[in-house]
Amino acid sequence: MTVDELESQLLRAGRNNGPGLLFDWWFGGELTVEQLHALLPGVWEMAEWPSRHLTRDAWILMFRTAGYCSSPPGLPAPTSPTTVYRGCTPGRRRGMSWTTDLDQARWFARRFLHVLDTPRTEVVTMDVPPELVLARCEGRGGTDGLSVEAEVVVDCLAIPRGAIRRLEELTP
């Protein structure tokens, strides 16, 4: 099957069923590495909370197999550390999804206060080494529907101890 045909099947499956379908195709030997490379960032981007649909280990394995990728295709891989931010609950600092946009991270932190009904959230930052950047995803609109989310997908299992620093704490 072509990448276009595979993308069509993923769309029909629905945004939150895409990760499982992609993993099944890849694990079942039905995809080439090139197809995985082409499809992976879009599937990641479309899923609401991607790590709820596959384990971090599964995502990282697929990203490492595919090699650095981006949405849209062709965004260059970083060659030096990149400052990234994450809006999260205190126990979720080591996630895969980060952004280069501080305001976007603040938006996520505020959103989690309400969606998760948690007493506090935080905005954290780190300078991620280039070898830990798995993908850049700029194909999805930001909080205003016009800007770019500026997402950086990070190998969160390899983040050095002490690399993540809290910038702000938010409460309702």
C-alpha positions, 0 to 999 in steps of 0.5 A: 500500500502507498503512504496515501492509502495508509493515511486514508485508512488511519483517518477512517480509523479515527484520531485516537485509534490511529496509534494502535493501528500504526503500531499493529501495522509496524509490529506485524511487518506490514510497513517499511521503515520509510512508511513508518517515517512518513506516517508517524508524526501525523499519527502522533499529532492527531491523537489526543494525549498520545501516551494514553493510546500506546506506551512511552516505550512503544512510541519511542521504539517507533520514533527511534526506528523511523529516525528523526521526522517532522510534520510538515516533512522536511523540518530540520533536526536540531544540531544544538540543545533546544530550549523547550517547555511543558505545561503539566501536573507535577508528576508528569514532568518527564513526558514526551510532548514539549513545545518551544513556545512558553505561552503554549506551555502555560496554556496547557498548564491552565487547561490541566487545572480545569480538565484534570481538576487538579490543585496545581500544575506547573510549567517546566523547562529544559535544554534538550540535547539534539539526540533526544529530539525524536520529532518536530510537529508544527502541522497542528494549529495552536491555542488560537487556531492560527499559530503553530503548536511548535511541538517537540517530541522528546525521548523522555526516558533518556532525559538526564536527571536534573535537566528539568527545571520548574519555571512556574506553578499554577493554582486555580 
